[in-house]
Amino acid sequence: MAKPDPNRILRLLPIAVGVLGGSLLFTNRILTPELSNSQARSDVMGVILSAILILTGLIWQQIQPRTPDSVELIGEEGFELDPELPDSVKTELAWASHILLTNTVTRSLIVYYRGKVLLRRGILSSNKEVKPGAILQRVLDKQKPIYLVALNVYPGKIEFSYLPENTQGVICQPIGEEGVLILGANAPRSYTKQDENWVSAIAEKLDNTLSQLKQTDVN
């Protein structure tokens, strides 16, 4: 279920005050039997101010960014690590996932490396198996990130069955040449450029650690 925009009342406030002020001026004008010159000038100024407030509110509706509608992701919260990994790698994966879950809009996270899921954390899908589809395979082949700002509009979203079914946005960030960091958000268009920079930096750090593992450590 979508959460209400917390700034909605703030954006509507100038319009409400302008309409209320204009209505009171109009009522006062009707109920005044004899209109003096000073009152006429005051009424004109009041009407102008009310109009400015209403115009300001209408402009705010257009230019102020709205908080993207978020949803409660479907799934169970969990934290799964490959038990065969060295303790030092487990610690780094736990640290990296914690940073992303607490400092970005990420709600579900997967580390896929050398054909194996090393970590799942956050809200988890019942499907634990990651089968690279066209989008994920492109990230692996090109080593370039892909940000799907609104997953629901992409026909290929079915390949992300290993994420909660109502995931709203996805970042697939390459981890070197052999892995991908997959992030799921609960709101569309919610990752900022700063978030993307965070994701990229952490993926580089993970690449430095995971690339030092022997092939047998992962497989």
N, C-alpha and C positions, 0 to 999 in steps of 0.2 A: 504494500500500500504506500502511495506517495506521501511524503511529508510536506506540510504546508510551507510556503516561503515565509521565513521570519521577517523579511523586509517589506512584505506586502502592505501592512498597515502604515508604515512610514511613508511609502510612496503615495498612498491614497490620502494622507493627512492634509496636504495643501488643498486638494480638490474639495474635501469635506469642509474645511474652514472657509474656503472661498464661497462655496455654495451657501453655507450657513450665513456668512456675513452679508451676501447679496440678498438673501431672503429676508433677513432682519431689516435691512435698509428699505426694501420694497414695502414691507409691512408697515414700517414707521412712516413712510411717505404717504401711504393710503390713509393712515389714521390721523395724519396731521391736517387739521382744517385749513390753516393758513400757513403757507410756506414762506419763510423769510429768505432773504438773499444769502445770509450766512449758512442757513441750513441747506439751501440748494447747492452751495459750493462744497459743503461737507459731504452731501450725498454723492456728488460727482467724484470726489476723491475716494469715497468708500467703494463706489462701483469700480473704479480703476484698480484699487488695491485687491478687491475680490477677484477681478478678472486676471490680475497678475498671479494671484495664488492658484487659481484654477489652471492657468497656462503652465505655471511651474510644475504642478502635479502631473499634467499631461506629458510634459517633457521628461520628467523623471521616469514615467512609465516606459519611455523609449530608450533612454540612455543609461539608466542605472542597471548594472548587471544583476540578474536574478540568480538566486541560488538554485542550481539544477535540482529537479525533483529526484529524490532518492527513494530507494525501496529497501525492504528487509530481504536480504538474499535468502533463498531457499536452500537449506542444508544444515548440517550440524557443525558447530565450531570444534576445531581440532588442531592438533599439532603432531605431524608424523615425519619422522626422520628415518632414512635408511640405516638400520642398525649395524650394517657392516662398515660404515664409514669410520675413519679415525676420529678420536674424541676432539682433536683440534679443529677438524673440519666441521663436525657437528656444532661446536661452539660458534664458529664463524657463521654458519648457516642460520643458527638460532638468532645471533646478533643481527644479521642482515635483514632477516624476515621481521624481527621486532621493530627495527628502524622504519621499514617500509609500511608496516601496519599501523604504526603510531604517528608517523610524520607525513603520510600522504593519504589519499582517499582510498587506498587499497583495502579491500576486505577479504580477498582470497588470493593466495599466492602459491605458485608451484615452481620448483627448480627442476628442470629437465636437462640431463647431462649425459652424453654418450649413450643415448637411447634408453635411459633409465630415470625414473622419478627419484630424486634424492630427498626432496622435501615437499610437504604440503602443509599449509598453515592458514588459519583464518576460518572462514565459512567454507566447508568442503562439500563437494558433490559426492554422491554414492559411487560414482564411476572413478576408480583410482587409476585406470590405465590411460596413458597419453599416447594417442596415435597421431603423429603429425599429418595434418591436412595440408591443403594448398597454401594457406597463410603461414602456418608454422614452418613448413618446409622452405618457403621463400626466405624466411628470416634465417634459417640454418644455412641456406645456400649463399645468400647475399651478405650475411653478417650486418644487416641494417635493421633497426627497430621498426615496428609497425604499431601505430596507435589507432585502434578502432574506437572512435569517439562515441558512437552510439551503436552498440552491437546489434540491436534489434533490426536495424535497417540493412544489415549485410546478409545476403543469401547464404554465404558460407559459414554463418554462425554455428551451424550444426556440428562443425568440427571441434568446437569447444565444449563438448559434452562432459569433459572432466572438470569444468567449472560449474558453479551453481546455475541452474537453468535460467534464472532471471538476471544474470549478470548484465550490467548496463554498458560498461566500457571495459576495453581490454588493451593492455600494452604487452607486446611480445618483444623483449629486449634480449639481443644475442649475448651469450656469455662466451666470448671468444669465438672459436670456429666449431665448437663441439656441443654447445648447450644453449638453452633459452630460459630466461626468467619470464614467467607468465604471471601477469597481475590482473586481477579482476576488481572493478569498482562497482559500487551500488548506485551510481548516478551517471548519466551520460554527460559528456563534455566537461568532466570534473577535474581532470588532470591539468595542472598548470605547467608552464614551461619550466618552472623551478622543480616541480615534481618529476618531470621527465629528466632533468639534469641529475636529480637525486638517484633515480632508477639507473641511469647510465653509469654514474660513478660507482654505485654498489655492484653493478654487474661486472665492471672492470676489476673491482677488488675480488669478487668471487672467482673470476677467470684466473687471476694470479694464483689463488689458492688451489682451485680445482685442477688447473693444468699441471700442477706438480704431482698429482696423484698418479700412481701407476694404473695402467689399464685394468689390472685385476682388482684394484681397490674399489672401482666403480662397478665392474661386471663380476 
